[in-house]
């Protein structure tokens, strides 16, 4: 009998590619099963309907990708992607706007399309000799051991064929995204899954692409405009991707008047964003290229497989199949990278100290790792009228967090505009980028700093929600209101934060 250890990854998207690369260090053979025919060059594919729209790798995700794919960022830039340090960025919200450039010594992530990023990572994975791709193939179910305790492979069939095959594996990881059939497959082997958390977001976004004429290359600015859900004002983003192409995105949630996919209406809706003057001035000099095209999502779903004591060995799940997010926050690819890296850390420990119920422990550690991202996106999305959270447990501290963010954002904008001090802005950025834990953002020391807005509406609302006046009690009160977020130590993040502190002190 062969001692070769085999792993199967379901899905060849970003999550699947990161996972396969990670598994290649632990398994003798890794097979990626993908229902699509994979393109030979960067292009959108049918199985990734959102690939037309913008995708971002947050700094935390960039660190992990660089670990598994060294130099991938430089490769993207060589293929026409835009280095982050070359971009002047306009950040705008209801409190104002300011211009800045990313400090390249702090973090550099190239701006590119999803198809180009996926293609670069896929070419790297294809060059690993013991990873193979099985395309035009669907997984139809899980193979289970005689005692029903372990997954020992998957059943597959080629598309447009009814012939079913068995593919044995020591580990099966579902990275197939929102279209995952894992719940159905578990039901087929007699396992019931717990109730998920559901954020009924009813979100929509529309994207249009333009060619950037050479005459305005040196005048380019990336413009990021936040939403104002209370006033029904959409979020927007005008940014460059590779090969002198620019994209314009409009977004709102709650199911109310989705951004249009009609060119004239789309153009008109751009006028109602913050920083609309800058946006329209640039947009009117661009050449329409593709779109606008829309994408709609009714729900963000967080599964709780870790609550299943009968979860089978040999099976894991990550990415949108495990927890899906509102894409506007740019968390999806980064969270998938965090989950894959969590599996790696668990595999390392399992090598040294093998334990039973390994997979169940992995799922629990993954939930702990992604909790900040889910909570932050829930806090943001629940600002929109019509968005609601459904599940046995409600996210803690949402109202307090929303009022805290309002005042923090106002103070950060004032400092950036009038004092050229972007320290608060980057604290907020690093929290949303999943580098800083929420406790570094929502804490008593920071609260003392921002509570000096001379009785503004935002300050009064936050003080009323806080319920205490003594600054010595701020931290205790915050600890009562929001989750504690028990995060693991990460040396890479520590080094990045040191670089950030140095950059901010210059």
C-alpha positions, 0 to 999 in steps of 0.5 A: 500500500502506498504511503503517498499523502494526497490532498484535493482542493475544490475550486481554482480561484484565489482561495483555491490557489493559495490553499493548494500552494500551502498544501504542497509543503505537506502533501505528496500530491495536490489535485485542484478540481475546477468546473471551468476550463481555465484561460491561458491568459488573464481573462474573466471566466464564467465560474467567477461572475464577480471577476469583472469588478474590482478586487483588492488584496489588503496589506495582511493578505499581501504579507501572506501572498508574498510568503507563498508566492515571493515576488508576485507583486513585482511580477504584477507590476512587470505585467502592467499593474500599478505600484501603490507608491506611484498613486496619489490618492484622494480620500473623501467622506462627508467630513471633507477630503484630503490627498496623500501618497502611500509610503512605499517603505510601509506597504506596497501592493500593486493595483491590478484586475482580479483576472491578472492576479489570479493568472499570475498565482495560477502560473506559479502553482502550475509550475509546482510538479506535484500539483495538478489541475483537473478542469471541466470537472465537478465534485458531486459528493464526498466519499466517506469511510465505513465508520462514517467518521472520515472523508476519504475523497470525492466523487467527480464527473466531467461536465456534460457527462454522467459518468462518476469517478472516485478520487481518493484523498487524505484531505479535502478542502472546499474552496469553491466560494459562494456556489459551494455545495458542502451543506448538500454533500454533508446532508447526503452522508447524514450530517446536519449543519448548525444555523449560520449567521446571515447578514441580509445585505441586499447590496449592489455595485456597478463597474465601468472601465475606461481607457486612460489617454496618455495626455492625462497619465501624469494628472491621475489620482485614485479617488476613494469616496465613502458612503453616507448610509443615513443620507443614502449616498453611495460609495465610489471608487475611481482607480487604475488597474493594469495597462492604462485602464481605469475603473469606476465603481458605485456601491450601495446596500439595503436593496434601495435603488441599486447603481445603474448599468445604463451608461447615461444613468451611471454617469449621472449617479457619479455626480452624487458622490463625495468628491464628485468634482474630482471624479467628473473632471477625470471621468469626462477625459476618459474613454469608455471601454467596458460596462457598466456591469452590475453585481448583486448579492442578497446575503453575506453568510458565516457558517459555523461548522466548528460547532459540529462535534461530529465533523468528519476528519479529512475535511476542511473548508475556507473562503466564501464557502466558509464565510462570505463578505460584502465585497466593497470592504475588500476582505474576501481574498485576504480572509481566505489567505488568513484561513489558509495560513491558519491551516498551515500553522495547525498542520505544523503543530499536528506534525509535532503533536498529533491530536484527534479531532484535528479538523474541528480544532482548525475550524475553531481557530479559523473562526477566531482568526476571521472574527474581526473581519466579520464584525467590522463588515457587519458594523459597516453594513448595518448602517444601511436601512434594510440590512439586518443580521439573522442568527442565534447570536447578534454581533455585539456593540454595533451601535456603539461601534458605529457612533465611535467610527463616526467621531473617529472618522471626523477627527481623522479627516480634520487632522488630515485636512488642517494639520496634515497629520494622517496618523489617525487615518492610518490607524483606521486604515490598518484596522480595516486592513486586518493588520491592527486588531480592533482593540487597538482602534476601539480603546480607552486611550484613543477614545480620550484623544477623539473626545475633544470635538467641542460638543459636536453631534457625533461626540454627543451621540458617542457620549450618550452611548458610552454612558460614562464620563470618567476617562478612567472608566472608558476602557472598562466600558469598551470591554463591556460593549464590544467583543474581545477578539483573541488574536494570535501573535504574528511576527510578520504583522509585528514587523509591519507595525514597526515599519508603520510606526517608523513611517509615521514618525518621519 
